[in-house]
């Protein structure tokens, strides 16, 4: 099995899944496939032709992969995106494990339960939508979506039903959970990427949980600021591990060895 994306060289998915296969005694292997934008359907046809058991899907392919599926789960249909593809009885079945994986990561890293809490999500792409839906289904009192494109923000906020609304950077002050769900911070250029976020990072404060879905680098500019201002910082590795564990269970039908996957990440030098 493998993972497709662009960029993909930094991906820890093969490391996680190969550690899991070793722990389970499975003669499986995971590799990273660099697939450029616009080649999603071709890559999935390759999966079909070679009968690859499973694929993780990351940016920029989640929405295009959804369109290429033979069947999808209810969560994937609501999101219009997939991050997990399973070869099942000759068909490609798409699912999204991002939201469930994110909630598991929150519980592990911060003991945070979104129920009746005020949450703010930055972004409206595939990962952001998965988080928005998961927070709403976990009973969040409010899910505020901040995005530079108003129409995309409205569509994303609608996933949260009555709890969802479009907000702005000033809403960060009242949020108990702030989630950065865009690629910003993935690489460091000149100056701080946190300056590019559509929120006032100086408004972060003690009592908040600030999560960044980016895991390369593991300490993003946003998390640096959040930590300095006394918030609880949650990096993107946790979501990666837990969504990957859920995907592995779809592919193999076995319980994922989550601790072995965590150990593999912790042994890898951080970037």
Buried (B, 14 or more C-beta within 10 A) or exposed (E): BBBBBBBBEEBBBBBBBBBBBEBBEBEBEBEBBBBBEEBBEEBBEBBBEEEBBBBBBBBBBBBBBBBBBBBBBEBBBBBBBBBBBBBBEEEBBBBBBBBBBBBBBBBBBBEBEBEEBBBBBBBBBBBBBBBBBBBBBBEBEBBBBBBEEEEBBBBBBBBBEEBBBBBEBEBBEEBBBBBBBBBBBBEEEEEBBBEEBBBEBEBBEEEBBBBBBBBBBBBBBBBBBBBEBEBBBBBBBBBBBBBBBBBBBBBBEEEBBBEBBBEBBEEBEEE
